[in-house]
Amino acid sequence: NQYSFCDNIIVKGTRKAMLVKEIEELVYEYGDDLYRFCRYLTSDKDLADELYQETFLKAVQLSHKLNRSGNCKSFLIGISINLWKNQVRKSNRRKSILPEAEYTDYMEDLCGDGTDLLEDYIEKELADKVKEAVSRLPEKQRIAVILFYSELLSVNEISEILHIPKGTVLSRLSGARARLRKELEEMGYET
């Protein structure tokens, strides 16, 4: 394959290159939302950083498929989901060959604005429990929940991103809600 240099981006062959300005516009418009989605999906800052960067690199490669008049946010989220699924598959394959050692996470700062530490602590604890419960959902349900509640995408948009019927999206959301409700009630939280 021959490479050509076009507006500071190296692109394979004769594909149309995404201009630096277009990438900057995508990052400016959708970067925060995409990064937040990557954080929720990976539950890890370093993995989220890596996934975020890989998503924009892949968007450059797939720029010929990008419809700027369409939903660019859905396009970018779809790319990140596919990249994440590939990473998980690779990781699972590696773990089946050679299991990794487990690492513990560090505690985050519990103090909010300092007005009511107990209230802040309770809110943070509940948010952490919900995040943990969401992270334990099956992947298909977890992705649907993150897209719907964190990214505030409609059922139609999720259906388009995941290439599944709307009914399947609704079913995954309903199943996830039931699992989360049950798990939180078992921990003593009212839902």
Sequence and secondary structure as in RCSB ss.txt:
>XXXX:A:sequence
NQYSFCDNIIVKGTRKAMLVKEIEELVYEYGDDLYRFCRYLTSDKDLADELYQETFLKAVQLSHKLNRSGNCKSF
LIGISINLWKNQVRKSNRRKSILPEAEYTDYMEDLCGDGTDLLEDYIEKELADKVKEAVSRLPEKQRIAVILFYS
ELLSVNEISEILHIPKGTVLSRLSGARARLRKELEEMGYET
>XXXX:A:secstr
  EEEETTEEEETT     HHHHHHHHHHHHHHHHHHHHHHHSSHHHHHHHHHHHHHHHHHTGGG  TTS HHHH
HHHHHHHHHHHHHHHHHHHHHHS              SSS HHHHHHHHHHHHHHHHHHHTS HHHHHHHIIIII
S   HHHHHHHHT  HHHHHHHHHHHHHHHHHHHHHTT   
